[in-house]
Amino acid sequence: MGEMSYLDLAKQVEARLRAARETRPGYERNEVTKEVTGAASAPALTETLYRAALHAWWAFTAEGAEADAAHVPYVFQEIVRLIDEVGEPRASECRWAWAREWYVETGCCPTCGEAGVFHEPEAGP
Ligand SMILES: [Zn+2]
């Protein structure tokens, strides 16, 4: 199990979430888009990796029991490592902005994985 395997799996999950979001009624895009900031306008490589790892984490959160549990501890480890590399408070600022983007794009809460709601990620990955 390596970095690529979990990123590939996460991308498949993310594509499913995005497709499902297209068909979900009663979801108001404008409610969060205005708060999305350009945190990653010129992302460094570590920030790109950090974003990919967070997307994987959020995708597996949304999948719940369907997610491959073997990947979850690895993704968590990667996120912790990348927070160190990106550094705080930058890592948290990026995470909050990307969490809102994630919700806008997939319609799933990054914190609990539920569809149609958004809970602010407060601490940790
Ligand atoms: Zn939630």
Residues whose N, C-alpha, C, O or C-beta is under 5 A from the ligand:
A	BS01	ZN	C109 T111 C112 G113 V117 F118 H119
